[in-house]
Amino acid sequence: MSEQQINNPLHGITLEQIMNSLVDNYGWSALGKRISIRCFNSDPSIKSSLKFLRKTPWARKKVERLYINTLNSKRKRDLS
């Protein structure tokens, strides 16, 4: 395994796993407020979100960034 992948928090995690985690953690309403994407605010579903995110790099980056920030926040809470 390369050094780059060892330090990549997204390595081995699918976009579907990321979305399920974010929806479980925030819910659709709060997720739509954090990242203003129509598929999060209008009749949201994992399937429609995945379809959109796979075609839209800027939106996927925002979702991945929120996921990483959420992981980091949980780790900080666990350490305190």
N, C-alpha and C positions, 0 to 999 in steps of 0.2 A: 504494500500500500504506500502511495506516495505521501510525502510530508504535507503536501497541500490538502489532500483528502482527510488526513488526520485532524487538521485544524478547521475543516469545513463542517459547521453544525448542521448543514442540510444534506450531507452525504448519507445515502441510504434511506432517506425519507421521501416518500412520494408526495406529490402535490395534493392528492386526496387525503393523505394523513395530515398534512398541514391544515387543509381546510376543515377537516373534522375536528381537529384540536382547537382551532380558532373559534369555530361555531360553538363547541362545547364550553369554551372558556368565556366568550363574550356574548354569544347569541347573535342572531342575524341583525337585529336592530342596532346594537352597539357596534357591530362589525361594519355595518353600512355607514355609521357616523364617523368611524375612524378612517375608513377608506371609502370615499364616495364613488361607488361603482353601481350602476343600475341593477346588475344581477344580484347585488346584495340587498337592495332596497325594494325592488319590485318583483314579487313572486319568487323569492330566493329558493334555490336548491343547490345541493352539492353538484349535481350533474350540469346544470346551466353555468355554474361558476367555473367548474373545471374546463368546460368548453371555451368559455371566454378567456380565462387566464392562460390557457395553452396557446391561444392565438394573439395575446396581447402582452408583449414583454414588459412594458412599463407597469402594468397592473400586477403582473406576477411578481415583479421586484418589490412592489409595495407590500404585497401579501407575505412574501418571504421575509422582508425586513420586520414586519409586525410579529411574525412568528418567532424570529430570533430574539427580538426585544422582549417578547413574552417569556421565552425560555430563560433569558438572563434575569428578568424580574423574579421569576419563581426560584431560581438558584440563590439569588440574594436573600429572599425571604427565608429560604430553607437554612441558610447559613447563620441567620440572626436569631 
